[in-house]
């Protein structure tokens, strides 16, 4: 059975949910992405402005306790900026590469359309593992789209009605 790990760039995907004005059910999102495969782990990465709101804290706790998400938040006492975004992307990249070397998955599922993941995708493929990308059509970088096989690209736009709260 194919083993997968899901890596969610929440800042990236949340912008899409905001654009389409929906609240997403992350448990449903997890089930749709996993399909009939063996989920080895699901990580949610996000830059968080400190102090964190009680609502955000509860949301993280619920995701972690009820749905098995591992929250990888970058906390900063500065306003949200590109610097925090890059820290998040670097954490995602390190985890994807570290876990491929540990042979933890057959397929890395990246939930982000950012172009800066192209070198990561190339490395994972060099190591004979698969990469699947889930992104919004409007935010999927052409460079990333060109690096991932067409059959491994999925659009969050197509499942919005299924993951709506």
Secondary structure, DSSP 8 states (H G I E B T S, - for coil): --EEEEEEEHHHHHHHHHHTT--B-HHHHHHHHHTTSEEEEEEEEEEEESS--HHHHHHHHHHHHHH--EEEEEEESS---HHHHHHHHHHHHHHHHHHHHTT--SEEEEE---GGGHHHHHHHHHTT-EEEEEE-GGG--HHHHHHS-GGGEEEGGGGHHHHB-
